[in-house]
């Protein structure tokens, strides 16, 4: 069997060397590696962990000896767990050497009162992606060995609580394949993390460090991903503002996307982010931690298969990959801003380039529709929303290039599908969060209409959408097409005008052509609605503003249209000397400045070049400008 390995320690004068012999099916064996251990083992009593416990030994004396365990798993990890002799009854120290990561962590756990005597040693259990460390009646720690870089990805439970009470008080021995031996009864058990209990723990815990640790634990150990995601999304919706040390929506989206695609390839964890948290400075109660770099194992063979190939890949990565190779959206951000600015100025790069990006977006949306088992309640994907389509298409393109650079020996089509699946998963999770809140508050698509009052439910969904927008903006992730239209629609319902305009001016709410068109059509011209419409129109980009103004039959709209017309007409105007005086008889109103201005516009419009430049601008001309100016003046004077 591949697990037939013997780990032993060669005691040198200056240090201890961990070695491993791999036994093969043909009765041969190989010395696989040598790794220095920065621990002192000379003149130490040993607690036998690989071959069981002598029944004649006094169990209470076991705590006086050090404990040493070696754990591996199918992902290529190599951990050495070490607990020295107990020097104090107030705190206990143990170390974990993450050889596949190139560092060790020494944990010191407070035991509480000084009279809380320890009668048994620490137990280490191998639980696939995790190592459980517990001392009966005192603490239970669940260490993330796949991603041990930040302490917040491991769970630390201290004191008398349900987790610790559930654990057996008799000595246990961890075997391969998550098997556990009860020394007292001689029974074998298979240890696993209880999915239902973890979800319950997630709902009840109040500490941010425990929330993020259990969230990752549930996602990595779950056996029914769709069921788990639905439960976690429900929890996220209820606790969206409850975390202060990290953004809950960001962490869920990144972690769930990572764990849902992780089994695709063993190198996936090196190339994609598994967490939105880059640093963790918040103290974890009852735990102090010291992290140190360690020397990497020296591999003694040159041909690797199975577990050894994965371990060697981890070691090579630690040696040569600095900084880490995790994908980020910095290139996407730069490219997207470039495409949007080109779109505004009318200067486009290669049409083939943009068409390829939009083709990626079409594939992502097709993927999303295939993932959805039932029709979505939320009115998304019902408009073109070119900016978001460009963003999702760019992310697929850049992620595909990132994977191609670092995944050797994987087919190009498979990598392209992996990139599509990953971006589709991100968007699907956002849609699921929205859909859950939509169902919870029993909303209907008519929220997109403006001729009605806002409800408490709409305000709650607007808040969730704002938090989603905040989370995706900082990571520069795409949003489902139609998100901004729905968001601004709810914003108009839920916010007072001054707050609404503040949100628009600061980029929280984006004015989309679909939303503003519906606003102009739904609302009548009462004084309140006129103020809202004018405030919206003056904030529109010029290209959209020209279209929207023509939908509003109002002097203010005519004024804006005429201003834009005059601005375009006069931007290259050069004053010509005029010998003749204005003929008053040709004008109906004796207002000389306006008469002079209208005559100038009429002369400009008479030139064929000017008419050609403004062809297609409806019936906007000097007469229209004159009428708009007079109506606006009368409106200002209250006549």
C-alpha positions, 0 to 999 in steps of 0.5 A, spaced: 500 500 500 502 507 498 501 508 506 506 503 508 511 508 510 516 508 516 518 515 519 524 515 524 528 520 527 536 520 527 539 523 533 545 527 531 549 531 536 547 538 534 540 536 531 535 531 530 533 528 523 527 526 520 527 520 515 522 516 511 522 509 508 517 508 503 516 500 502 514 498 495 509 492 493 515 488 490 518 488 497 523 494 495 524 500 499 527 507 498 529 512 503 525 518 500 527 524 504 531 527 510 528 533 514 532 537 520 527 537 526 529 543 531 527 540 537 531 536 542 530 529 543 536 527 547 534 524 554 527 524 553 521 519 554 517 517 548 510 516 548 509 511 543 504 513 537 505 509 531 505 502 534 500 503 540 500 503 547 503 498 552 497 497 557 502 496 563 504 503 562 500 508 567 496 513 563 497 519 567 504 519 566 503 520 559 503 527 560 510 527 562 513 525 556 513 528 549 508 527 543 511 526 536 506 525 530 507 525 522 501 526 518 500 526 511 494 527 506 492 526 499 494 533 497 501 532 498 502 535 505 507 533 510 506 535 518 510 533 524 506 535 530 510 536 537 508 536 544 514 537 549 514 535 556 509 539 560 512 545 564 506 549 567 499 547 569 497 554 566 499 553 559 500 548 554 505 549 548 505 545 542 508 545 535 506 544 528 512 543 522 508 544 516 514 542 511 510 542 505 509 550 506 516 551 509 514 554 516 512 552 523 507 554 528 508 554 535 501 555 539 501 556 546 494 555 549 492 558 556 488 553 560 485 557 565 485 556 573 492 554 576 489 548 579 486 545 572 491 539 572 493 536 566 492 528 567 493 526 560 497 528 554 495 532 548 492 528 542 493 529 535 488 527 530 489 527 522 482 529 519 484 530 511 485 538 510 485 539 518 489 536 524 485 536 530 489 538 537 485 537 543 486 536 551 480 533 554 476 538 558 481 544 556 481 545 549 480 543 542 483 546 536 482 545 528 488 546 524 488 548 517 494 544 514 492 546 507 492 553 508 496 555 515 498 561 513 493 565 517 491 563 524 484 565 522 483 559 518 484 555 524 479 554 529 480 554 537 475 552 542 477 553 549 474 551 556 468 547 557 463 547 551 459 542 547 465 541 542 470 539 548 464 535 552 463 531 546 470 528 545 472 522 549 476 522 555 480 516 553 487 516 549 486 516 542 491 514 536 490 517 529 492 512 524 492 513 516 485 514 512 482 518 518 482 512 522 482 512 530 484 507 535 481 507 542 487 505 546 482 503 552 477 499 548 481 497 542 476 499 537 477 503 531 473 509 529 473 513 522 473 520 524 470 526 520 467 533 521 460 533 523 457 537 517 450 539 521 454 541 527 459 545 524 453 549 521 450 550 528 456 552 530 456 557 524 450 560 526 451 561 534 458 563 534 460 570 535 467 571 534 470 573 527 475 568 527 471 563 529 466 565 523 471 565 518 475 558 520 468 554 520 466 557 514 472 554 510 471 548 514 464 547 512 466 548 505 472 544 505 469 538 508 462 538 506 459 532 502 453 536 499 456 542 496 449 545 493 445 544 500 451 547 504 451 553 499 444 554 500 445 554 508 451 558 508 447 563 504 442 563 508 447 565 514 450 570 510 444 574 509 442 574 516 449 576 518 451 580 513 453 586 518 455 582 523 463 581 521 468 587 523 474 584 521 473 581 514 467 582 509 463 576 509 460 576 502 467 577 499 470 571 504 464 567 502 464 568 494 472 567 494 472 561 499 466 557 495 468 559 488 475 556 490 473 549 494 467 548 489 473 548 483 479 545 487 478 538 486 480 539 478 487 539 479 492 539 485 495 545 483 489 549 483 491 552 490 497 555 488 494 559 482 487 561 485 485 565 491 482 561 497 481 567 501 479 575 501 483 576 507 490 578 506 493 579 513 490 578 520 491 582 526 485 581 531 487 577 537 484 570 538 482 569 545 487 564 549 492 563 544 499 566 542 502 564 536 510 564 533 511 562 526 518 561 524 521 559 517 524 552 517 529 548 512 525 544 507 526 536 506 531 534 502 528 529 497 533 523 496 530 520 490 529 523 483 523 519 480 516 521 484 509 518 483 503 519 487 503 522 494 511 524 493 510 527 486 505 532 490 509 533 496 515 535 491 511 540 487 509 543 494 517 544 496 519 546 489 513 552 489 516 554 496 523 554 493 522 558 487 515 562 487 516 568 491 511 572 490 505 567 490 502 566 484 495 567 486 491 570 481 488 577 482 484 582 478 489 588 477 490 587 470 483 586 468 482 593 472 486 596 467 484 593 461 477 594 463 478 602 464 481 602 458 475 599 454 470 604 458 474 610 456 475 608 449 467 607 449 466 614 451 470 617 446 468 613 441 475 610 439 475 603 439 481 598 438 481 592 434 473 589 434 476 582 434 479 583 441 472 586 443 468 581 440 472 575 443 471 578 450 464 579 449 464 572 446 467 570 453 461 573 457 456 570 452 459 563 454 459 565 462 451 567 461 450 560 458 454 557 463 449 560 469 443 559 465 445 551 465 447 551 473 440 554 475 435 548 476 429 553 477 427 560 474 430 566 478 426 571 481 430 577 481 430 580 474 437 580 472 440 578 465 434 582 462 438 588 459 445 588 455 449 592 460 455 592 456 460 594 461 459 588 466 459 583 460 466 586 458 468 585 465 466 578 466 469 577 459 476 580 461 476 576 467 475 569 463 481 572 458 486 574 464 484 568 468 485 563 462 492 566 460 494 566 468 492 558 468 496 557 461 502 560 464 502 556 470 499 549 469 503 545 465 501 539 461 493 541 461 489 541 455 488 548 453 480 547 452 480 544 459 483 550 462 479 555 458 473 551 461 476 551 468 476 559 467 469 559 464 467 555 470 470 559 475 467 566 473 460 563 472 461 560 479 462 567 482 456 570 478 452 564 480 454 565 488 452 573 487 445 571 484 444 566 489 445 571 495 440 576 491 435 570 490 435 568 497 434 575 500 429 576 494 425 570 497 426 572 504 422 578 503 417 576 498 419 581 493 416 581 486 419 584 479 414 590 480 419 594 484 423 596 478 417 601 477 417 608 480 410 610 481 409 606 488 412 607 495 418 603 498 417 597 503 421 595 509 423 589 505 425 593 499 430 597 503 432 591 506 434 588 499 437 595 497 442 594 503 444 587 501 445 589 494 449 595 497 454 591 501 454 586 495 457 592 490 462 594 496 464 587 496 465 586 489 468 593 487 474 592 492 476 585 489 474 588 482 469 582 480 463 582 475 456 583 477 450 580 473 448 584 467 442 588 470 444 589 477 445 596 477 439 597 474 435 594 479 440 597 485 438 604 482 431 602 482 431 600 489 435 606 491 430 611 488 424 608 492 428 607 499 432 613 499 431 621 500 433 625 494 439 628 498 441 621 500 440 618 493 444 624 489 449 623 494 450 615 493 450 617 485 455 622 486 460 618 490 459 612 485 455 607 489 449 608 485 450 608 477 445 611 472 443 606 467 439 608 461 434 602 462 433 605 469 432 612 467 428 611 461 423 607 466 424 613 471 422 618 465 416 614 463 413 612 470 413 618 474 408 624 472 410 632 472 409 633 479 413 638 483 417 633 487 418 628 481 420 634 476 426 635 482 428 628 481 428 628 474 432 634 473 437 632 478 438 625 475 438 628 468 444 633 469 448 627 472 447 623 466 453 622 461 452 626 455 450 620 450 445 617 455 442 624 457 441 626 449 436 620 449 433 621 455 431 628 455 427 627 449 423 622 453 421 628 458 416 633 455 418 639 459 421 646 459 427 644 463 428 638 458 428 642 452 432 647 456 438 642 456 437 639 449 438 646 447 444 648 451 447 641 448 445 643 441 448 650 442 454 648 445 456 643 439 454 648 434 459 654 437 465 649 440 469 651 433 465 658 432 469 664 430 466 671 430 465 674 423 464 682 423 457 684 421 456 690 417 448 690 418 444 691 424 439 686 427 432 687 423 427 687 429 421 686 424 423 679 423 423 677 431 417 676 435 420 678 441 424 685 442 429 682 447 436 684 443 441 679 446 437 673 445 435 676 438 443 677 436 444 670 439 438 667 435 441 670 428 448 667 429 445 660 430 441 661 424 447 663 420 451 657 423 445 652 421 445 655 414 452 652 412 451 645 409 457 643 414 453 645 420 447 641 418 451 635 416 455 635 423 448 635 426 444 631 422 439 626 426 438 631 432 431 631 431 428 638 430 433 642 434 434 648 431 435 656 432 427 656 433 427 651 438 433 654 442 429 661 442 423 657 444 426 653 450 430 660 452 423 664 453 420 658 456 425 657 461 426 664 463 418 664 464 419 658 469 424 662 473 420 668 473 414 664 475 410 667 470 
